[in-house]
Amino acid sequence: MPKPLALLLLAASTALASPGLTIYNADFAVVRDSVPLDLKAGDNEVIYEGATILLEPDSVVFRSTTGAPLRILEQNYRNDALTQPYLLSLFEGQNIDFTVREPQKPDRTISAKIIRSGYGTNTEPVVEVDGKIQFGLPGQPIFPSLGDGTILKPRLAWKIAATEPFKGTAELGYITGGLSWLASYNLVSPEKSGTIDLSGWITMQNNSGRDFTGARTKLMAGDVSKFTPAMDSAMPRRMMAMAAAPEADAVTEKAFDEFHLYTLPRPVTLRDRETKQVEFARASGVQSEVLYIYDALGDSLGRYGGADARFRAAAEEMGSDSQNKIAVVREIKNSKENNLGIPLPKGRVRFYRADGDQLEFTGENFIGHTPADETIKLRTGDAFDLVGERKRTLFRVDNANRRTTEEFQITLRNRKKEPVTILVREQLYRSANWQVSKNSAPFEKLSASEIEFRIPVPAGAEEKISYTVDYSW
């Protein structure tokens, strides 16, 4: 069970000189900040104007950094900060003044009635000027005073009771939406080599309605249990330490509960509506293996981005809808011996190969959260010069003895200028016992319903294999 999120709010210790962020890859974050206190004996009002527009008020944790008890009588959260659409909505049905500016003419003021503000509906305002209706504002609106009850940005306010004067700092933590991050990877292969160079990037996006200046930032990778509004009814070493010596400005990573926590080495300024990228991993000389896989039914390729395996009744024409494309799959061992060996957050992976002094894009796919020492398997596309063909040459049903026999012939053609090895994946019926009674080439049993032939095919040549399978039920 994941720890309650409220516990994470208190992970930072003592006073905070600058805001702290822990961003999750599910469009929310934990914000940690400090609030100066200068309390008199009795009731006090404390205001914090660094709140976000997507703050979850019931997630707020507020405590003294010195351990002094604070008796909080009341907490209020307001996010109706002043914006032009919001102010227009306050004056719907009323007349306000507008400043009209025209080229080579003096400014003038006109009065117009706000028919519709468009606030909250993403529609254009409608106003009435001199008895005529028009879309859009006639000029810059001039709003009357709203008094002292208006706010300029979202804020939290507390009513705190103190038995004696107190001066110090309070630690504030809360959960907010509008902050997210994701990882992406670029893999570059030399023109004639199986090794790759890897660079990993973190992309952070801030749509929280608040700027974060010089924030100490952490990123949490993993599937953390978090209710949405619709649902409401260990490797402690540096991410970039892929060479012998660690670098001082590297992103650091550690196992945290059932997740992985990445800490950025320098404070980050993340403005509202801003997208920022930080490199978090770099490695060179990573060995990768290119596999050519022919799966005529396309079922086993589900693990690389294809469809799930499906069952067919024995009387169906299994093989009549077979395809002839041969998939290209990259396998990369995420191990220290392969210059990696770090927990990799889920994200998009793009492949490039050098063509002389230029890079050409050769495919992309996604990886899930990948622990150290696991193998990354990615389908990057289909081979242009490799073709497979699958035919069923025998189909015999013996209902009296509850047996079925099938025979297949598979042809592999290599139009490349170099030899290749093609892995032929064959899907067998899951609901029956089976036995391969004849086979022209050795095979390996991959699962209860899948076998694989490993077939070398010379350059410019073709190879044929056949096998017979007997089913009983």
Kinemage of the C-alpha trace (Angstrom):
@kinemage 1
@onewidth
@group {chain A} dominant
@subgroup {mainchain}
@vectorlist {calphas} color= white
{ca met a 1} P 0.000 0.000 0.000
{ca pro a 2} L 1.396 3.453 -0.873
{ca lys a 3} L 1.920 5.753 2.073
{ca pro a 4} L -0.750 8.441 2.517
{ca leu a 5} L 0.253 11.539 0.599
{ca ala a 6} L -0.090 13.679 3.720
{ca leu a 7} L 2.977 11.963 5.158
{ca leu a 8} L 5.056 13.119 2.209
{ca leu a 9} L 4.278 16.734 2.999
{ca leu a 10} L 6.415 16.589 6.106
{ca ala a 11} L 9.413 14.929 4.503
{ca ala a 12} L 11.306 18.241 4.329
{ca ser a 13} L 12.839 19.352 7.594
{ca thr a 14} L 12.911 22.642 9.493
{ca ala a 15} L 12.670 26.064 7.898
{ca leu a 16} L 12.541 26.389 4.130
{ca ala a 17} L 14.571 29.205 2.624
{ca ser a 18} L 13.067 28.581 -0.807
{ca pro a 19} L 10.036 26.619 -1.999
{ca gly a 20} L 10.314 22.872 -2.449
{ca leu a 21} L 8.518 20.807 -5.080
{ca thr a 22} L 7.953 17.101 -5.469
{ca ile a 23} L 6.294 16.597 -8.837
{ca tyr a 24} L 4.526 13.346 -9.688
{ca asn a 25} L 3.987 12.085 -13.228
{ca ala a 26} L 0.208 12.186 -12.744
{ca asp a 27} L -0.411 15.952 -13.010
{ca phe a 28} L -0.039 16.860 -9.337
{ca ala a 29} L 2.694 17.913 -6.940
{ca val a 30} L 3.526 18.474 -3.286
{ca val a 31} L 4.548 22.073 -2.545
{ca arg a 32} L 6.618 22.913 0.547
{ca asp a 33} L 7.098 26.519 1.608
{ca ser a 34} L 7.769 28.638 4.689
{ca val a 35} L 5.464 31.227 6.275
{ca pro a 36} L 6.904 33.882 8.632
{ca leu a 37} L 4.936 34.271 11.878
{ca asp a 38} L 4.772 37.235 14.221
{ca leu a 39} L 1.935 36.390 16.577
{ca lys a 40} L 0.561 38.382 19.479
{ca ala a 41} L -1.253 36.845 22.398
{ca gly a 42} L -4.819 36.125 21.354
{ca asp a 43} L -6.273 35.605 17.894
{ca asn a 44} L -4.118 36.326 14.833
{ca glu a 45} L -4.708 36.327 11.097
{ca val a 46} L -1.905 34.915 8.918
{ca ile a 47} L -2.060 35.262 5.131
{ca tyr a 48} L -0.043 33.286 2.584
{ca glu a 49} L -0.223 34.520 -1.014
{ca gly a 50} L 1.817 31.787 -2.676
{ca ala a 51} L -1.058 29.361 -3.173
{ca thr a 52} L -1.855 27.809 -6.532
{ca ile a 53} L -5.193 27.912 -8.326
{ca leu a 54} L -5.475 24.096 -8.128
{ca leu a 55} L -4.561 23.674 -4.453
{ca glu a 56} L -6.426 20.950 -2.558
{ca pro a 57} L -7.444 22.818 0.638
{ca asp a 58} L -7.945 19.700 2.746
{ca ser a 59} L -4.375 18.560 1.982
{ca val a 60} L -2.763 21.535 3.746
{ca val a 61} L -0.286 20.774 6.549
{ca phe a 62} L 0.764 23.807 8.636
{ca arg a 63} L 3.166 23.547 11.576
{ca ser a 64} L 5.801 25.512 13.428
{ca thr a 65} L 9.376 24.680 12.475
{ca thr a 66} L 10.442 25.132 16.113
{ca gly a 67} L 7.906 22.641 17.392
{ca ala a 68} L 5.874 25.328 19.155
{ca pro a 69} L 2.197 24.335 19.211
{ca leu a 70} L -0.071 26.366 16.921
{ca arg a 71} L -3.778 26.300 17.559
{ca ile a 72} L -5.414 26.890 14.182
{ca leu a 73} L -8.999 28.032 14.616
{ca glu a 74} L -9.856 28.459 10.972
{ca gln a 75} L -8.414 28.109 7.481
{ca asn a 76} L -9.710 29.875 4.368
{ca tyr a 77} L -8.649 29.374 0.768
{ca arg a 78} L -9.545 31.810 -2.009
{ca asn a 79} L -8.596 31.507 -5.640
{ca asp a 80} L -10.914 34.091 -7.177
{ca ala a 81} L -7.942 36.234 -8.107
{ca leu a 82} L -8.615 39.304 -10.189
{ca thr a 83} L -8.591 38.760 -13.931
{ca gln a 84} L -10.283 40.778 -16.637
{ca pro a 85} L -12.871 38.059 -17.465
{ca tyr a 86} L -13.636 37.606 -13.764
{ca leu a 87} L -14.128 41.347 -13.221
{ca leu a 88} L -16.337 41.556 -16.305
{ca ser a 89} L -18.513 38.833 -14.782
{ca leu a 90} L -18.987 40.956 -11.647
{ca phe a 91} L -20.454 43.759 -13.765
{ca glu a 92} L -22.746 41.763 -16.062
{ca gly a 93} L -25.896 43.809 -16.657
{ca gln a 94} L -24.130 47.043 -15.675
{ca asn a 95} L -22.421 49.878 -17.537
{ca ile a 96} L -18.694 50.497 -17.173
{ca asp a 97} L -16.268 52.808 -18.977
{ca phe a 98} L -13.847 51.759 -21.695
{ca thr a 99} L -10.782 53.606 -22.954
{ca val a 100} L -10.703 53.595 -26.767
{ca arg a 101} L -7.299 54.068 -28.407
{ca glu a 102} L -7.075 54.737 -32.120
{ca pro a 103} L -4.024 55.561 -34.276
{ca gln a 104} L -3.315 59.297 -34.630
{ca lys a 105} L -6.333 60.181 -32.482
{ca pro a 106} L -6.573 61.186 -28.839
{ca asp a 107} L -7.843 58.576 -26.412
{ca arg a 108} L -11.517 58.738 -25.603
{ca thr a 109} L -13.805 57.131 -23.056
{ca ile a 110} L -17.109 55.486 -23.847
{ca ser a 111} L -19.676 53.686 -21.709
{ca ala a 112} L -20.903 50.169 -22.545
{ca lys a 113} L -23.174 47.644 -20.881
{ca ile a 114} L -21.770 44.152 -20.183
{ca ile a 115} L -24.327 41.717 -21.620
{ca arg a 116} L -22.131 38.613 -21.318
{ca ser a 117} L -18.660 38.414 -19.801
{ca gly a 118} L -17.663 35.006 -21.212
{ca tyr a 119} L -16.079 34.138 -17.857
{ca gly a 120} L -15.855 30.384 -17.310
{ca thr a 121} L -17.346 29.554 -20.723
{ca asn a 122} L -14.418 30.371 -23.019
{ca thr a 123} L -16.706 32.524 -25.151
{ca glu a 124} L -16.293 36.065 -26.430
{ca pro a 125} L -17.741 38.931 -24.355
{ca val a 126} L -20.899 40.633 -25.601
{ca val a 127} L -21.507 44.336 -24.882
{ca glu a 128} L -24.076 46.998 -25.766
{ca val a 129} L -22.773 50.340 -27.050
{ca asp a 130} L -25.212 53.171 -27.913
{ca gly a 131} L -28.095 50.680 -28.065
{ca lys a 132} L -26.257 48.281 -30.401
{ca ile a 133} L -25.003 44.792 -29.532
{ca gln a 134} L -21.461 43.800 -30.463
{ca phe a 135} L -19.079 40.915 -29.809
{ca gly a 136} L -15.783 41.833 -28.187
{ca leu a 137} L -14.845 44.755 -25.994
{ca pro a 138} L -14.845 48.260 -27.481
{ca gly a 139} L -11.658 49.196 -25.627
{ca gln a 140} L -9.713 48.753 -22.421
{ca pro a 141} L -12.193 48.307 -19.525
{ca ile a 142} L -11.974 50.683 -16.549
{ca phe a 143} L -13.449 48.970 -13.499
{ca pro a 144} L -14.850 50.751 -10.449
{ca ser a 145} L -13.321 49.995 -7.060
{ca leu a 146} L -14.378 46.707 -5.500
{ca gly a 147} L -13.364 47.575 -1.946
{ca asp a 148} L -10.955 45.737 0.320
{ca gly a 149} L -12.412 42.258 -0.183
{ca thr a 150} L -10.704 41.574 -3.519
{ca ile a 151} L -7.509 39.557 -3.930
{ca leu a 152} L -4.862 39.719 -6.609
{ca lys a 153} L -3.829 36.058 -6.526
{ca pro a 154} L -4.847 32.817 -4.773
{ca arg a 155} L -4.147 32.775 -1.055
{ca leu a 156} L -4.507 30.854 2.177
{ca ala a 157} L -5.527 32.595 5.376
{ca trp a 158} L -5.483 31.180 8.894
{ca lys a 159} L -6.941 32.366 12.177
{ca ile a 160} L -4.436 31.273 14.822
{ca ala a 161} L -4.802 31.450 18.599
{ca ala a 162} L -1.634 32.134 20.636
{ca thr a 163} L -1.423 32.031 24.413
{ca glu a 164} L 1.655 34.279 24.289
{ca pro a 165} L 3.561 36.277 21.653
{ca phe a 166} L 5.511 34.116 19.197
{ca lys a 167} L 7.931 34.983 16.400
{ca gly a 168} L 9.263 32.320 14.080
{ca thr a 169} L 8.552 30.339 10.937
{ca ala a 170} L 5.852 27.866 10.001
{ca glu a 171} L 6.306 25.073 7.510
{ca leu a 172} L 3.557 24.761 4.922
{ca gly a 173} L 2.872 21.784 2.682
{ca tyr a 174} L 0.006 21.073 0.307
{ca ile a 175} L -0.984 19.069 -2.755
{ca thr a 176} L -1.826 20.884 -5.958
{ca gly a 177} L -2.776 19.984 -9.487
{ca gly a 178} L -1.332 21.609 -12.573
{ca leu a 179} L 2.270 20.403 -12.224
{ca ser a 180} L 3.534 17.397 -14.155
{ca trp a 181} L 6.667 15.824 -15.565
{ca leu a 182} L 7.599 13.131 -18.020
{ca ala a 183} L 10.768 11.521 -19.259
{ca ser a 184} L 11.969 11.123 -22.820
{ca tyr a 185} L 14.993 9.404 -24.277
{ca asn a 186} L 17.071 9.870 -27.423
{ca leu a 187} L 19.095 6.875 -28.619
{ca val a 188} L 21.725 7.488 -31.300
{ca ser a 189} L 23.447 4.644 -33.183
{ca pro a 190} L 26.604 5.006 -35.286
{ca glu a 191} L 26.230 4.161 -38.963
{ca lys a 192} L 27.757 0.680 -38.697
{ca ser a 193} L 27.541 -0.333 -35.053
{ca gly a 194} L 25.143 -1.920 -32.586
{ca thr a 195} L 26.173 0.370 -29.734
{ca ile a 196} L 24.114 3.422 -28.876
{ca asp a 197} L 24.495 6.709 -27.036
{ca leu a 198} L 21.636 7.526 -24.674
{ca ser a 199} L 20.452 10.857 -23.343
{ca gly a 200} L 17.470 11.206 -21.044
{ca trp a 201} L 15.444 14.367 -20.559
{ca ile a 202} L 12.941 15.443 -17.944
{ca thr a 203} L 10.203 17.783 -19.165
{ca met a 204} L 8.357 19.695 -16.438
{ca gln a 205} L 5.189 21.673 -17.061
{ca asn a 206} L 3.621 24.244 -14.745
{ca asn a 207} L -0.052 25.113 -15.135
{ca ser a 208} L -0.668 25.721 -11.442
{ca gly a 209} L -1.226 29.483 -11.628
{ca arg a 210} L 1.898 30.268 -9.595
{ca asp a 211} L 5.550 30.938 -10.370
{ca phe a 212} L 8.118 28.906 -8.436
{ca thr a 213} L 11.421 30.774 -8.134
{ca gly a 214} L 14.547 28.891 -7.137
{ca ala a 215} L 12.556 25.808 -6.115
{ca arg a 216} L 14.357 22.744 -4.794
{ca thr a 217} L 12.761 20.166 -7.050
{ca lys a 218} L 12.241 16.411 -6.794
{ca leu a 219} L 10.469 14.107 -9.214
{ca met a 220} L 8.590 11.003 -8.076
{ca ala a 221} L 8.426 8.093 -10.514
{ca gly a 222} L 5.953 5.297 -9.954
{ca asp a 223} L 2.227 4.687 -9.805
{ca val a 224} L 1.150 6.479 -6.626
{ca ser a 225} L -2.413 5.906 -5.460
{ca lys a 226} L -4.224 9.229 -5.880
{ca phe a 227} L -7.959 9.871 -6.067
{ca thr a 228} L -9.161 12.193 -8.794
{ca pro a 229} L -12.282 14.393 -8.483
{ca ala a 230} L -14.168 11.901 -10.681
{ca met a 231} L -13.321 9.089 -8.241
{ca asp a 232} L -14.336 11.001 -5.178
{ca ser a 233} L -18.338 9.857 -5.127
{ca ala a 234} P 17.518 0.671 -4.720
{ca met a 235} L 20.009 2.327 -6.187
{ca pro a 236} L 21.218 5.376 -4.180
{ca arg a 237} L 23.670 6.599 -6.802
{ca arg a 238} L 23.787 9.409 -9.261
{ca met a 239} L 21.648 9.241 -12.367
{ca met a 240} L 24.499 10.533 -14.503
{ca ala a 241} L 27.224 8.463 -12.819
{ca met a 242} L 27.591 6.278 -15.865
{ca ala a 243} L 31.316 6.832 -16.014
{ca ala a 244} L 33.796 6.039 -13.272
{ca ala a 245} L 33.559 9.384 -11.452
{ca pro a 246} L 30.328 11.122 -10.426
{ca glu a 247} L 29.598 14.625 -11.625
{ca ala a 248} L 28.808 17.399 -9.163
{ca asp a 249} L 25.744 18.660 -11.024
{ca ala a 250} L 24.125 15.268 -11.644
{ca val a 251} L 20.519 14.398 -10.993
{ca thr a 252} L 20.450 11.989 -8.040
{ca glu a 253} L 18.108 9.036 -7.635
{ca lys a 254} L 17.102 6.852 -4.728
{ca ala a 255} L 14.492 4.249 -3.924
{ca phe a 256} L 11.691 5.817 -1.873
{ca asp a 257} L 9.055 3.496 -0.428
{ca glu a 258} L 7.771 1.600 -3.505
{ca phe a 259} L 8.789 4.391 -5.896
{ca his a 260} L 11.904 6.177 -7.138
{ca leu a 261} L 12.726 9.764 -6.253
{ca tyr a 262} L 14.892 11.930 -8.505
{ca thr a 263} L 16.423 15.136 -7.109
{ca leu a 264} L 17.535 17.914 -9.446
{ca pro a 265} L 21.014 19.218 -8.541
{ca arg a 266} L 20.226 22.924 -8.750
{ca pro a 267} L 17.241 25.084 -7.792
{ca val a 268} L 14.764 25.449 -10.639
{ca thr a 269} L 12.690 28.486 -11.563
{ca leu a 270} L 9.446 27.230 -13.080
{ca arg a 271} L 7.080 29.980 -14.144
{ca asp a 272} L 3.367 29.556 -14.608
{ca arg a 273} L 2.501 28.272 -18.114
{ca glu a 274} L 6.154 27.339 -18.644
{ca thr a 275} L 7.647 24.091 -19.904
{ca lys a 276} L 11.220 23.378 -18.800
{ca gln a 277} L 13.589 20.565 -19.764
{ca val a 278} L 16.528 19.199 -17.777
{ca glu a 279} L 18.893 16.450 -18.856
{ca phe a 280} L 18.962 13.698 -16.237
{ca ala a 281} L 20.841 10.798 -17.823
{ca arg a 282} L 23.642 10.308 -20.314
{ca ala a 283} L 25.498 7.158 -21.345
{ca ser a 284} L 27.599 6.061 -24.284
{ca gly a 285} L 28.725 2.699 -25.584
{ca val a 286} L 25.481 1.017 -24.596
{ca gln a 287} L 25.144 -2.364 -26.269
{ca ser a 288} L 21.826 -3.092 -27.971
{ca glu a 289} L 20.603 -6.036 -30.002
{ca val a 290} L 18.410 -5.702 -33.077
{ca leu a 291} L 15.900 -8.541 -33.465
{ca tyr a 292} L 13.873 -9.336 -36.574
{ca ile a 293} L 10.623 -11.006 -35.538
{ca tyr a 294} L 8.095 -12.591 -37.881
{ca asp a 295} L 4.797 -13.175 -36.114
{ca ala a 296} L 2.283 -13.899 -38.856
{ca leu a 297} L -0.707 -13.359 -36.565
{ca gly a 298} L 0.784 -10.310 -34.840
{ca asp a 299} L -0.184 -11.608 -31.407
{ca ser a 300} L 3.135 -11.861 -29.590
{ca leu a 301} L 4.039 -8.352 -30.711
{ca gly a 302} L 1.503 -7.053 -28.192
{ca arg a 303} L 4.373 -6.725 -25.735
{ca tyr a 304} L 6.028 -4.341 -28.208
{ca gly a 305} L 2.951 -2.296 -29.070
{ca gly a 306} L 0.737 -4.695 -31.046
{ca ala a 307} L -2.557 -6.405 -30.235
{ca asp a 308} L -3.253 -8.888 -27.444
{ca ala a 309} L -3.189 -12.598 -28.259
{ca arg a 310} L -6.594 -13.937 -29.302
{ca phe a 311} L -8.164 -17.374 -29.319
{ca arg a 312} L -9.711 -18.920 -32.411
{ca ala a 313} L -11.903 -22.018 -32.564
{ca ala a 314} L -10.221 -24.964 -34.273
{ca ala a 315} L -12.595 -24.814 -37.222
{ca glu a 316} L -11.553 -21.249 -38.141
{ca glu a 317} L -9.056 -20.508 -40.862
{ca met a 318} L -6.172 -19.734 -38.546
{ca gly a 319} L -3.579 -18.203 -40.819
{ca ser a 320} L -5.896 -16.837 -43.501
{ca asp a 321} L -5.345 -13.319 -42.169
{ca ser a 322} L -1.589 -13.664 -41.628
{ca gln a 323} L 0.591 -10.689 -42.478
{ca asn a 324} L 4.007 -10.608 -44.131
{ca lys a 325} L 5.758 -7.767 -42.289
{ca ile a 326} L 8.784 -8.541 -40.143
{ca ala a 327} L 9.111 -6.354 -37.060
{ca val a 328} L 12.324 -4.648 -35.955
{ca val a 329} L 12.756 -4.865 -32.169
{ca arg a 330} L 15.522 -3.344 -30.058
{ca glu a 331} L 16.606 -5.029 -26.844
{ca ile a 332} L 18.740 -3.108 -24.338
{ca lys a 333} L 19.917 -4.546 -21.037
{ca asn a 334} L 19.515 -1.906 -18.341
{ca ser a 335} L 22.568 -3.054 -16.384
{ca lys a 336} L 25.674 -1.480 -14.895
{ca glu a 337} L 27.806 -3.701 -17.126
{ca asn a 338} L 26.039 -2.110 -20.107
{ca asn a 339} L 26.803 1.431 -18.841
{ca leu a 340} L 23.247 1.836 -17.526
{ca gly a 341} L 21.881 0.023 -14.473
{ca ile a 342} L 19.584 2.827 -13.275
{ca pro a 343} L 15.810 2.902 -12.732
{ca leu a 344} L 14.414 4.549 -15.859
{ca pro a 345} L 11.085 6.419 -15.590
{ca lys a 346} L 8.447 5.697 -18.197
{ca gly a 347} L 8.564 7.855 -21.318
{ca arg a 348} L 8.982 8.154 -25.071
{ca val a 349} L 12.087 6.689 -26.712
{ca arg a 350} L 13.278 8.007 -30.076
{ca phe a 351} L 15.867 6.218 -32.211
{ca tyr a 352} L 18.357 7.932 -34.523
{ca arg a 353} L 21.100 6.461 -36.709
{ca ala a 354} L 24.059 8.355 -38.116
{ca asp a 355} L 24.226 8.770 -41.895
{ca gly a 356} L 27.689 10.190 -42.369
{ca asp a 357} L 27.713 13.383 -40.321
{ca gln a 358} L 23.907 13.590 -40.124
{ca leu a 359} L 21.315 11.882 -37.967
{ca glu a 360} L 18.195 10.241 -39.358
{ca phe a 361} L 15.126 9.342 -37.302
{ca thr a 362} L 14.428 5.589 -37.445
{ca gly a 363} L 11.498 5.033 -35.082
{ca glu a 364} L 10.061 5.564 -31.630
{ca asn a 365} L 8.081 3.824 -28.943
{ca phe a 366} L 7.353 4.041 -25.217
{ca ile a 367} L 8.823 2.284 -22.208
{ca gly a 368} L 7.180 1.772 -18.852
{ca his a 369} L 8.965 2.278 -15.541
{ca thr a 370} L 11.993 0.016 -15.982
{ca pro a 371} L 13.984 -1.154 -12.931
{ca ala a 372} L 17.719 -1.711 -13.054
{ca asp a 373} L 18.880 -5.024 -14.555
{ca glu a 374} L 15.696 -5.469 -16.598
{ca thr a 375} L 15.696 -5.638 -20.413
{ca ile a 376} L 14.071 -2.891 -22.459
{ca lys a 377} L 12.246 -4.281 -25.502
{ca leu a 378} L 11.016 -1.798 -28.090
{ca arg a 379} L 9.482 -2.279 -31.507
{ca thr a 380} L 10.779 0.496 -33.763
{ca gly a 381} L 9.017 -0.414 -37.018
{ca asp a 382} L 8.983 -3.023 -39.796
{ca ala a 383} L 11.921 -4.124 -41.941
{ca phe a 384} L 11.715 -2.893 -45.542
{ca asp a 385} L 13.852 -5.639 -47.126
{ca leu a 386} L 12.590 -8.637 -45.166
{ca val a 387} L 9.391 -10.482 -46.039
{ca gly a 388} L 7.583 -13.387 -44.418
{ca glu a 389} L 4.879 -15.629 -45.851
{ca arg a 390} L 2.833 -18.192 -43.923
{ca lys a 391} L 0.551 -20.869 -45.436
{ca arg a 392} L -1.454 -23.599 -43.784
{ca thr a 393} L -0.951 -26.713 -45.879
{ca leu a 394} L -2.997 -29.183 -43.818
{ca phe a 395} L -6.051 -28.922 -41.567
{ca arg a 396} L -7.638 -32.161 -40.373
{ca val a 397} L -10.287 -32.586 -37.661
{ca asp a 398} L -11.104 -35.935 -36.033
{ca asn a 399} L -14.103 -35.169 -33.863
{ca ala a 400} L -14.611 -38.817 -32.898
{ca asn a 401} L -11.176 -38.959 -31.283
{ca arg a 402} L -11.189 -35.254 -30.338
{ca arg a 403} L -8.045 -34.467 -32.327
{ca thr a 404} L -6.973 -31.790 -34.797
{ca thr a 405} L -3.850 -31.674 -36.954
{ca glu a 406} L -2.431 -28.593 -38.653
{ca glu a 407} L 0.593 -28.149 -40.867
{ca phe a 408} L 2.211 -24.822 -41.804
{ca gln a 409} L 4.875 -23.728 -44.242
{ca ile a 410} L 6.685 -20.447 -43.622
{ca thr a 411} L 8.863 -18.698 -46.201
{ca leu a 412} L 11.376 -15.998 -45.241
{ca arg a 413} L 12.932 -13.750 -47.890
{ca asn a 414} L 15.972 -11.558 -47.239
{ca arg a 415} L 16.518 -8.795 -49.803
{ca lys a 416} L 19.285 -7.175 -47.780
{ca lys a 417} L 22.955 -7.232 -48.735
{ca glu a 418} L 23.909 -8.909 -45.480
{ca pro a 419} L 22.701 -12.077 -43.743
{ca val a 420} L 20.169 -11.840 -40.922
{ca thr a 421} L 18.584 -14.121 -38.369
{ca ile a 422} L 14.788 -13.993 -38.213
{ca leu a 423} L 12.834 -15.132 -35.166
{ca val a 424} L 9.616 -16.826 -36.238
{ca arg a 425} L 6.933 -16.678 -33.543
{ca glu a 426} L 4.001 -19.084 -33.873
{ca gln a 427} L 0.828 -18.934 -31.776
{ca leu a 428} L -0.885 -22.209 -30.849
{ca tyr a 429} L -4.394 -22.863 -29.534
{ca arg a 430} L -4.601 -22.199 -25.812
{ca ser a 431} L -7.661 -24.325 -25.102
{ca ala a 432} L -6.185 -27.666 -26.214
{ca asn a 433} L -3.211 -29.861 -25.507
{ca trp a 434} L -0.672 -29.687 -28.316
{ca gln a 435} L 2.449 -31.418 -29.556
{ca val a 436} L 4.693 -30.557 -32.493
{ca ser a 437} L 5.041 -33.908 -34.257
{ca lys a 438} L 7.168 -32.767 -37.211
{ca asn a 439} L 9.455 -29.742 -37.643
{ca ser a 440} L 12.063 -28.924 -40.259
{ca ala a 441} L 14.007 -26.639 -37.900
{ca pro a 442} L 14.602 -26.590 -34.134
{ca phe a 443} L 12.254 -24.460 -32.036
{ca glu a 444} L 12.016 -23.159 -28.478
{ca lys a 445} L 8.849 -23.219 -26.393
{ca leu a 446} L 8.324 -19.667 -25.133
{ca ser a 447} L 5.043 -20.193 -23.289
{ca ala a 448} L 2.059 -22.529 -23.089
{ca ser a 449} L 0.861 -21.275 -26.466
{ca glu a 450} L 3.915 -19.863 -28.275
{ca ile a 451} L 6.962 -21.378 -29.976
{ca glu a 452} L 9.887 -19.695 -31.703
{ca phe a 453} L 12.141 -20.738 -34.588
{ca arg a 454} L 15.509 -18.976 -35.017
{ca ile a 455} L 16.233 -19.034 -38.758
{ca pro a 456} L 19.452 -17.667 -40.388
{ca val a 457} L 18.713 -16.267 -43.858
{ca pro a 458} L 21.664 -15.455 -46.180
{ca ala a 459} L 21.785 -12.164 -48.105
{ca gly a 460} L 19.528 -12.161 -51.156
{ca ala a 461} L 18.144 -15.610 -50.320
{ca glu a 462} L 15.057 -17.259 -48.933
{ca glu a 463} L 14.526 -20.012 -46.391
{ca lys a 464} L 11.526 -22.257 -45.819
{ca ile a 465} L 10.497 -24.074 -42.676
{ca ser a 466} L 7.540 -26.274 -41.913
{ca tyr a 467} L 6.001 -27.884 -38.845
{ca thr a 468} L 3.035 -30.054 -37.911
{ca val a 469} L 1.142 -29.678 -34.645
{ca asp a 470} L -1.348 -32.148 -33.172
{ca tyr a 471} L -4.088 -30.985 -30.783
{ca ser a 472} L -6.231 -33.043 -28.447
{ca trp a 473} L -9.059 -31.996 -26.171
